[in-house]
């Protein structure tokens, strides 16, 4: 059919003699270091970037305390949500009585008056 060689013949198997034992030991040390359970204190990159941007922009970016704090200002969110809830309740109780009551509509058909031609 075709004269293509078998795919298993083209795969080159690495010989163990080609692997350097020093290279294997170095790779094992790298893997053990990467998979080590005890991790050191990692630097706070986000704060450093925010500080540099604030300094370079002259306080235009990240000048407020909200965007640079570690924790969200929960009390501000809570107070804002309570104010919005009271505002919506106030509007409902003020506007709802002003809407009035429905009126009865006559549902009897009215005869059509046709004007005569001149």
Secondary structure, 3 states (H helix, E strand, C coil): CCCCCCHHHHCCCCCHHHCCHHHHHHHHHHHHHHCCCCCCCCCCHHHHHHHHHHHHHCCCCCCCCCCCCCCCCHHHHHHHHHHHHHHHHHHHHHHHHHCCCCCCCCCCCCCCCCCCCC
